[in-house]
Amino acid sequence: MATTRTAHTVWQGDLPKGSGQVTLDSSGLGTYDVTWKARAEQSEGKTSPEELIAAAHSACFSMAFSNALGQEGKTPDEVHTTADVTFQPGEGITGIHLTLSAKVPGLDESDFQRIAEDAKTGCPVSQALTGTTITLEATLQS
């Protein structure tokens, strides 16, 4: 069954000095302030589209990686994923770097790297973001 998730943003003013609020409607988890300054300079307690993409990508990749492990009969003790989304004013999003650290009992380094790369490619958010370069650094914890 397909699902649809919804968020909305209300923006006031011009781009450099204006501000907005993005609300996570589907979950009801909250409303977050967003500004151009938070996007192009310092966040100062506000979010940006890139931070929201980073949150979505890190969660999606962690799920895809855990699912891929399950298909190999492995269960992780812990999966920790960080997504760094780089934004360059005038160019847009110029890259996404995923950093994975995971503890997976009984998994060797070669299989770990293969599964991580497959998860990077298979993650639905990665697939939606194919217009940018996505890199991965994966570390298997012992």
N, C-alpha and C positions, 0 to 999 in steps of 0.2 A: 504494500500500500504506500502510495506517495504521501509525503508530508510537505507542508509549506510553513515556513517560519517567517515572521514579520517583525520589522522594526521600522520606525519612522523618525524623521528629523524635521524640526522646525528651525529655520534660519532667519535671522533678522540682521539687516544692514548689509553693507558691501563686504567684499571678501577680506580685505586687510584688517578692518576694524570691527566687523560684524562678529556674531557668535550664534551658536545654535545649541540645541539639545537633541541628542539621539536617545530614543526610548526603545527598549527591548520589549516589544508588545507580546510576543508569543509566550515568553517565560514570565513576564512581569517582574524581572529581576531589577529593573531600575531605569533611571534616566541619567544620562551622562552629558556633561558640558563638552562642546567641541568648538575649536576656533582655528583660524588659519595659523596663528602663532604656535599653537600646540602641534600643528602639523609640520610647519616649516622651521620652527626654532626650538623653544623649550616647552615642555608639556605643562608645567606649572599647575598640576592638578586637573588638567583637562585631557580628553582623549582625542584621537584622530582616526580617520578611516584606516590608516596603516596599522595602528594598534589593534583595532577591531579585526582586521584581516589576520594579524599575527595570532590573536587569540583563537580565531576560527581554525587557522592552519595548524597550530600546535595541538589543538584538541583532535582535529580530524586525523592528523598523522599518527598520533598516539593510538587512536582507535584502529586505524588501518594496520599499524604495526602489530598491535595485540591480536587482531583478527588473523593476520598472516601467520603469527606464531601458533595460534590455535589450530590452523590448518596443517601445521607441521607437528602437532601433538605436544606443543610446548606452551607453558603458562609462565608469564613473567612475574617476578616478585614485585618489580617496580619499573615503570617507564616514565622517564622525565624528558620532555621535549620543550625546547625553546625555539621560537620562530622570530627571527630578526627581519623586519620588512624595511627596506631602504627606500626613502622617498627623496627625490631631487626636484626642487621647484623648477618648473619649466620643462622638465622631462617626464616626471611621473615616477611610478614605482620602477626602480632599476634593478631590483633583485630581492630574493628571499633566501635566507640561510637558516636551515633547520639544524639544530644541535640535539642529538639524541644520546642519552645515557640510560642504559637499561641493565637490570640484573635478571638474567634468564638462566635458571639452573639447567645444566645438561646441554647447553648450546655452544658449539664451537665458533670461533671468530669468523671463519669463512661463511658459514651459514647465517650468522648474525648479520654480516655486511650484505649478503645477498637479499635476505628478507627485508632489511632496512631500505635498500634501494628499490625493491619491488613495492614496498609500502609507499615510498615517496612518489613513485609513478602512479600507483593505483589509488591513492588518497583522492576522494572526490574534490576537495578544495585544491589540491595540486592540479588536478585536471582542469578545474575552472580557471586556474591562473597560468595556463600554458603560455600566455603572452609575455611572461617574464622568466628570467633565469632562476631556477631553484637549485640550491646546492645543499649538500648534506654532510655533516660530520657525525659519525656514529661511534660510540664507545661502549664496549661490553664490559660491565663491571664484574668483578669476580667475587 
